[in-house]
Amino acid sequence: MLEDMLLVMRNPRLAINTLLTARRKIKFYSHLNEIFFNQPYYWLWSHAKPHTTLIDIGAFIGDTAVYFAMNPNIDKIIAYEPNPKTFEILSNNIRALPKPIASKIKLKNTPIFNEEVYVSNSTNAVTGTNKVLVGGGEAGSIKATTLRLELKNLKNIMIKSDCEGAEYQIFNDVKDLKEVYAVQLEYHKGHTLMLNFFERAGFKCTYSSEEKLGYLSALK
């Protein structure tokens, strides 16, 4: 222990960089453990019909995109990650995959919002925490798209959403979901608004928790 402390004192920059690298690796493996071993999205994975297109809102580093690409019933994944730094990690991860998996995944460095406005996104590439700020097109902001535009001309759609609270803006018009047959999303401010919205859209819904944070599953 003393030797470690002396090393930190002699090389503080090296120690800090080592700790940051370790933190990133630990977080990365914890994400893999969550998605592939705990499988919080297994409900959605198991309801995939043949020739499905999956919309992955909040793709982060690509773990869920890879998870769904391994499903033979899913032909294509369109993965949205708005933060440029996180998107770079996501892109590198997908490029490193075997071609049969990577070829199913299309990446978009685009935020989905309730209107086509400029937003800045401060997603932390290590933790995944997110804050979306609506702006006027200043440096660092990206023009958002809408769910309606992204689903146009698509058929047989499932949606996975984990966007740190932006779900309440993204899902706002039931007519957008005409071609969507299943949705699983993580809610961050309680389930009530999302439950009411998807029931109005004709889905049968279940949710995992009465707390602010949980998963809602919706199926037609």
N, C-alpha and C positions, 0 to 999 in steps of 0.2 A: 504493500500500500504506500509506504514512504517513498519507494523508488518511483512509483507512478506519479506521485505528487511532485517530486523533484523534476521529472520529465516534463510535466505540464508547466512548471515554473520556468524551465530552461527554454521550452519551445511552445509558447502559448498559441501562436498562430497554427502550428502543426496540430496541436491538441484539439483546437476548435474545429479545424477542417476535418480531422479524423472523426470527431463526434458528430459533425453534420452529415458526413458520409454514412456513418453507422445508422444515424436516425433515418436517413432516406431508405437505406436497405431494409431496416426493420419495418418501416411503414409499407414498403413495397411488398414484402413477404406477408405482412398482415392482411393486405388487400387480397393477395392470392389465396390465402387461407380462408378469408371470409367468403369469396365468390365461389371457389372450387371445392371447398370442404364443407363449410357451413351451408352453402348454396341457398342464399336468401331469395334468389330468383328462380328456384326450381319450379315453382307453380307456373310461371309464365313459360319456361322452357318446356314443361310437360304438356302444355296446351297448344303447342305449335302445330298448325295444319301444314300439309304439303304445299310447297311453293310460297312460303310466307316471306314477306319483307319485314324486318325488324327495325324500328326506329329507336336508336339508343341516345336518349337525351341526357347529357352529362356523362360522356364516355370516359372522362378522366384519363388514366394511363392505358386504357384498352382492355382491362381485365374482363369486363362484362361483354365487350364485343367478341373477344376470343371465345368466351364461354358459350355464347349463342351461335357463333360460327361453327361450333362442333356439333350442332344439331342438324341432322340430315334433312329435316323438314324445312329448314330456313335457307332460302336461296341467297338472300342478300341482307347485309346489315348496313344501315346508314348511321354513322356515329358522329355526334355533334359534341365538340369540346371548344368552348369560346375563348379560353385563356391561351394566348400564344405560347407561353413557356411550357404549359402542360401539354399543349397540342404538339409541340416538338418532341416531347418524350413519347407521347402516344404514337406519333408517326414513326419514330425509330423502332418502337416495340412491334408495330404491325409489319414494318419492312423486314424484320428479323424472323418472321413466321414462315413456316412451310407454305409454298405457293397455293395449295388447295384451300388453306384456311385464309391466308391474306387476300386472295382474289375475291372472297365473298364480302370483304369489308371496305366500304367507301367512307372516307374521312372528310369532315367539314369543320373548318375553324370558324364556325358561325354560331352566334347566340340565337336561340328561339325565344321570342317574346310575344306580347299581345298586339304589337304593331311594329311597323318597319321604322324603328328609331335607332339612333346611335347609342350604344351602351359600352361602358367599360366594365371589365370583369376582373376581379382580384382573386381568382381561385389560387390557392396555395398549392404548388406542384407537389409538395410533400404530404400535406394533411388532407387536401381536397376541400377545405373550407372555402366558402364562396360568398362574394358580395357583388351584386349587380347594381351599377349606377347608371341612370339614364342621363345622357349628355347631349351635346349639340354637334358632334362630329369633330371634337378636338382631338389632338394627337393622342394615340393610344386607344381610341375607341373604335368599335367595329359596328357596322350596320347590321341590325338584327333582322332575321326573317320571322315569319309566322308559321304556326303549325299548318294552317290552311294552305299556304304556298308550298310547303314541303311535302304535303300529302297529296297534292294535286297529281292526277294521273296514276297514282299508285293503287294497287288492289291487294286484298288479303294481308292486312297490316296488323302487326302487334307493336306495342310501344312499351319500352322500359324507360322510366324517368327517375333520375336522382339529381336534382338541380338545386338543392340547398335552399328551397323556399320559393323559387321562381315558378313552381308548378301552378301556383294560384293565378299567375298572369298568363302562362302558356295555355292552360286548358280553360277557355272562357266562352266557347261557342260549340254547342252540341252538334251543329251541322258539320263541323270539321271532322267528326269521327264516323262519318257514314260508312267508310270502307275499313274501319278498325274493328276487330273482333275481340281483342284482349289487351288489357293494360295492367301493368304492375308498376306502381310508383311508390317512392318513399316520400311521405308527407312530413313537414317540419314545423307546422303550426296547428296541428290537430287535424282530424279526419273529416270533420263535419262538412266543410265546403266542398271538398273533393267527392265525398260520398253523395251529396245532393246533386252535384253536377253530373256524375256518371250515371246515377239512377235516372235523371232526366233524359240522358242520352240513350237509355234503353239497356243499360248494363245491369247485371246482377253482381252485387259487390259484397266483399268481406274486408275487414280490416284487422290489424294485428294488435292494436293497443289503443286505450283511451287517453294515453299521454300525448304530448305534442308531437313526438317522433314515432313513426311506425310505417308499416307497409299497407297499401290498399291494393286489392286485386279486383279487377272488373272484367266480366266476361259476358258476351252476347250469346 
